């Protein structure tokens, strides 16, 4: 995990959009990994949270 992960992702998309990379796999370029982080919740807990988030988004969009 990198504290700059979001910026690196945006940069990779920019490289792809500008044609400096021919595939999504080439877009990130070389990146040093500072640490690997394991999830602190289970896959089932993550699925429950995603489901609740999606339900909230759907409810919000339905009110428009």
C-alpha positions in Angstrom: 0.0 0.0 0.0 1.2 3.5 -0.8 0.1 6.8 0.7 0.2 8.0 -2.9 -2.0 5.2 -4.3 -4.8 7.6 -5.5 -2.3 10.0 -7.2 -0.5 7.0 -8.8 -3.8 5.7 -10.1 -4.7 9.0 -11.6 -1.3 9.3 -13.2 -1.7 5.8 -14.7 -5.0 6.7 -16.2 -3.5 9.9 -17.6 -0.6 7.9 -19.2 -3.2 5.6 -20.7 -5.3 8.4 -22.0 -2.4 10.3 -23.5 -1.2 7.1 -25.3 2.0 6.8 -23.3 0.9 3.3 -22.4 -0.7 0.8 -24.7 -2.6 -1.2 -22.0 -3.8 -0.8 -18.4 -1.1 -3.2 -17.3 1.6 -0.9 -18.7 0.0 2.3 -17.4 1.2 2.4 -13.8 4.9 2.0 -14.7 7.4 1.1 -12.0 6.1 1.7 -8.4 7.8 0.9 -5.2 5.6 -0.8 -2.6 6.3 0.5 0.9 4.0 -1.9 2.7 1.5 -4.6 2.2 -1.7 -4.3 4.3 -4.1 -7.2 5.1 -7.8 -6.4 5.6 -8.9 -6.1 9.2 -12.4 -7.4 8.3 -13.6 -10.6 6.7 -14.8 -10.9 3.2 -18.3 -11.4 4.5 -18.1 -8.2 6.5 -16.8 -6.3 3.5 -19.7 -7.7 1.3 -22.2 -6.6 3.9 -20.7 -3.1 4.0 -20.7 -2.9 0.2 -24.3 -4.1 0.0 -25.4 -1.4 2.6 -23.5 1.3 0.7 -25.1 0.3 -2.6 -28.6 0.2 -1.0 -28.0 3.8 0.3 -26.9 5.0 -3.1 -29.9 3.4 -4.7 -32.2 4.9 -2.2 -30.6 8.4 -2.7 -30.9 8.1 -6.5 -34.5 7.0 -6.3 -35.4 10.2 -4.4 -34.3 12.4 -7.2 
